[in-house]
Amino acid sequence: MTSASGSTDNQHTGVVHGAMVQAGRIDGGVHLHQPAAPDRVVPQQLPGVTWHFTGRTGELAEVTGAMDAGVVVLTSSEPVGGLGTTSLAVRWATEVAERFPDGALYVHLRGSDPYAGPAIGPEQVVRGFLDAFGVPVPADLDAQFATYRSVVAGRRMLLLLDDARDAAQVRPLLPGSGHCLVVVTSRRPLPDLVALAGA
């Protein structure tokens, strides 16, 4: 506001709601824009499909038919590696990835592969998943799992938990939301997980 003496002061009349611009003179309209929200991170962590994977159409269809369960457990008929359970899961996940617009998370839990190193605990996995979303990782472990569940809540995501040792390794990683599909591979049956999650 300019006074009769030509000086400028900062007085205004009326009630101000929101931002206010102080200017000596404005010709035309004033448009205020909120800063753009950061892009929502959509992780895509599925590994590549192995080139030698062929056939298995019956098994692929069976997994598709089990999607409504929310948790699908794939186990091999023998407790040895090399039977293609992981390849089947990755191939299937890649084919249906477009049904999950909020992304896909993958982790090799190393539950039974002696050449991959020691098994990975859920406390390590949850930190990696939070990093994938680009969110701060709380120091407290319980808070990490709570943050993870909050981040995936309402998202339609695919989680591939590969080579699980037992249900205890997987249980804390199950989202609280019914919008996600979790696929677990293991070299041994996981009856406790099936009973818990209705897999």
C-alpha positions as CSV (number, residue, x, y, z in Angstrom):
1,M,0.0,0.0,0.0
2,T,1.4,3.4,-1.0
3,S,0.8,6.4,1.3
4,A,0.2,10.0,0.3
5,S,3.9,10.7,0.9
6,G,4.9,8.0,-1.7
7,S,6.3,5.6,0.9
8,T,5.3,1.9,1.0
9,D,4.1,0.1,4.1
10,N,2.8,-3.5,4.7
11,Q,-0.7,-2.9,5.8
12,H,-3.6,-4.8,4.3
13,T,-7.3,-4.9,5.0
14,G,-9.6,-7.9,5.2
15,V,-8.9,-11.5,6.0
16,V,-6.2,-13.4,4.2
17,H,-6.7,-17.1,3.5
18,G,-3.6,-18.9,2.2
19,A,-0.6,-17.2,0.6
20,M,-0.3,-13.5,0.2
21,V,1.9,-11.7,-2.4
22,Q,3.4,-8.2,-1.6
23,A,4.1,-6.3,-4.8
24,G,4.5,-2.7,-5.8
25,R,2.3,-3.0,-8.9
26,I,0.6,-6.0,-10.6
27,D,-0.8,-5.8,-14.1
28,G,-3.1,-8.8,-14.8
29,G,-3.9,-11.7,-12.6
30,V,-1.9,-13.5,-9.9
31,H,-1.8,-17.3,-10.0
32,L,-0.3,-19.3,-7.2
33,H,0.6,-22.9,-7.6
34,Q,1.4,-25.5,-5.0
35,P,4.7,-27.3,-5.5
36,A,4.2,-30.5,-7.5
37,A,3.9,-33.6,-5.3
38,P,6.9,-36.0,-5.7
39,D,6.3,-38.9,-8.1
40,R,5.1,-42.0,-6.4
41,V,7.8,-44.6,-6.4
42,V,6.8,-47.7,-8.3
43,P,9.5,-50.4,-7.6
44,Q,10.0,-53.0,-10.4
45,Q,12.3,-55.6,-8.8
46,L,11.5,-58.8,-10.7
47,P,14.5,-60.5,-12.1
48,G,14.8,-61.4,-15.8
49,V,13.2,-64.6,-17.1
50,T,15.7,-67.3,-17.9
51,W,16.0,-68.0,-21.6
52,H,15.6,-71.7,-21.3
53,F,12.2,-71.6,-19.6
54,T,9.7,-73.3,-21.9
55,G,6.3,-75.0,-21.6
56,R,4.8,-75.3,-18.1
57,T,1.5,-73.8,-19.3
58,G,-0.5,-76.0,-17.0
59,E,1.5,-74.8,-13.9
60,L,1.3,-71.2,-15.1
61,A,-2.5,-71.5,-15.4
62,E,-2.7,-73.1,-12.0
63,V,-0.9,-70.2,-10.3
64,T,-3.2,-67.7,-12.1
65,G,-6.2,-69.6,-10.8
66,A,-4.9,-69.2,-7.3
67,M,-4.4,-65.4,-7.4
68,D,-7.6,-64.7,-5.4
69,A,-6.0,-66.4,-2.3
70,G,-3.7,-63.4,-1.8
71,V,-0.8,-65.7,-0.9
72,V,0.4,-68.4,-3.3
73,V,3.0,-70.9,-2.1
74,L,5.0,-72.8,-4.8
75,T,7.0,-75.8,-3.6
76,S,9.0,-78.3,-5.6
77,S,8.1,-82.0,-5.4
78,E,11.7,-82.7,-4.3
79,P,13.7,-80.7,-1.7
80,V,16.5,-80.1,-4.2
81,G,17.3,-77.1,-6.4
82,G,17.2,-76.9,-10.1
83,L,13.7,-78.0,-10.6
84,G,12.5,-74.7,-11.9
85,T,10.3,-73.4,-9.1
86,T,11.9,-70.0,-9.2
87,S,11.9,-69.8,-13.0
88,L,8.2,-70.7,-13.0
89,A,7.4,-68.0,-10.4
90,V,9.5,-65.3,-12.2
91,R,8.0,-66.2,-15.6
92,W,4.4,-66.1,-14.2
93,A,5.1,-62.8,-12.3
94,T,6.5,-61.2,-15.4
95,E,3.4,-62.2,-17.4
96,V,0.9,-60.8,-14.9
97,A,3.0,-57.7,-13.8
98,E,0.7,-55.3,-15.7
99,R,-2.1,-56.3,-13.3
100,F,-0.1,-54.7,-10.5
101,P,0.3,-51.0,-11.4
102,D,1.9,-50.1,-8.1
103,G,5.0,-52.3,-8.7
104,A,6.6,-55.5,-7.8
105,L,9.0,-56.4,-5.0
106,Y,11.4,-59.3,-5.1
107,V,13.8,-60.9,-2.6
108,H,15.9,-64.1,-2.7
109,L,15.5,-65.3,0.9
110,R,18.3,-67.9,0.5
111,G,16.4,-70.3,2.7
112,S,17.9,-73.4,1.3
113,D,20.6,-72.6,-1.3
114,P,24.0,-73.4,0.3
115,Y,25.8,-71.5,-2.4
116,A,23.9,-68.3,-2.1
117,G,25.0,-67.6,1.5
118,P,23.2,-67.5,4.8
119,A,19.4,-67.0,4.9
120,I,18.1,-63.5,5.0
121,G,15.9,-62.6,7.9
122,P,12.7,-60.5,7.5
123,E,14.4,-57.6,9.4
124,Q,16.9,-57.3,6.6
125,V,14.2,-57.6,3.9
126,V,12.0,-54.9,5.3
127,R,14.8,-52.4,5.3
128,G,15.5,-53.2,1.6
129,F,11.8,-52.9,0.7
130,L,11.6,-49.5,2.5
131,D,14.6,-48.3,0.6
132,A,12.9,-49.4,-2.7
133,F,10.1,-47.0,-1.9
134,G,12.5,-44.2,-1.1
135,V,11.0,-43.7,2.4
136,P,13.1,-43.0,5.6
137,V,13.8,-46.2,7.5
138,P,13.0,-45.9,11.2
139,A,15.6,-47.1,13.7
140,D,13.2,-49.3,15.6
141,L,12.4,-52.7,14.0
142,D,8.7,-52.7,14.9
143,A,8.4,-49.2,13.4
144,Q,10.1,-50.5,10.2
145,F,7.5,-53.2,9.8
146,A,4.7,-50.7,10.6
147,T,6.0,-48.3,8.0
148,Y,6.3,-51.0,5.5
149,R,2.6,-52.0,6.0
150,S,1.6,-48.4,5.8
151,V,3.5,-47.9,2.5
152,V,1.9,-50.9,0.8
153,A,-1.6,-50.3,2.2
154,G,-4.0,-49.5,-0.6
155,R,-1.4,-50.3,-3.3
156,R,-1.9,-53.2,-5.8
157,M,1.5,-54.8,-5.7
158,L,3.1,-58.2,-6.4
159,L,5.6,-59.5,-3.9
160,L,7.8,-62.5,-4.9
161,L,9.5,-64.0,-1.9
162,D,11.9,-66.6,-3.3
163,D,13.4,-69.7,-1.6
164,A,11.8,-69.3,1.8
165,R,13.2,-71.5,4.6
166,D,10.0,-71.5,6.7
167,A,6.9,-69.6,7.6
168,A,8.7,-67.5,10.2
169,Q,10.9,-66.0,7.5
170,V,7.9,-64.9,5.5
171,R,5.1,-64.1,8.0
172,P,6.3,-60.6,9.0
173,L,6.6,-59.6,5.3
174,L,2.9,-60.3,4.5
175,P,1.1,-56.9,3.9
176,G,-1.9,-56.0,5.9
177,S,-3.7,-54.9,2.8
178,G,-5.8,-57.2,0.7
179,H,-4.7,-55.5,-2.5
180,C,-1.3,-57.2,-2.8
181,L,-0.5,-60.7,-4.0
182,V,2.4,-62.5,-2.4
183,V,4.1,-65.4,-4.2
184,V,6.4,-67.6,-2.0
185,T,8.7,-70.3,-3.4
186,S,10.2,-72.9,-1.2
187,R,11.9,-76.3,-1.4
188,R,9.8,-77.6,1.4
189,P,6.1,-77.4,2.3
190,L,5.0,-74.5,4.4
191,P,1.8,-75.7,6.2
192,D,2.0,-73.0,8.9
193,L,2.0,-70.3,6.3
194,V,-0.8,-71.9,4.4
195,A,-2.9,-72.2,7.5
196,L,-2.1,-68.6,8.6
197,A,-2.6,-66.8,5.3
198,G,-5.2,-69.1,3.6
199,A,-2.6,-69.6,0.9
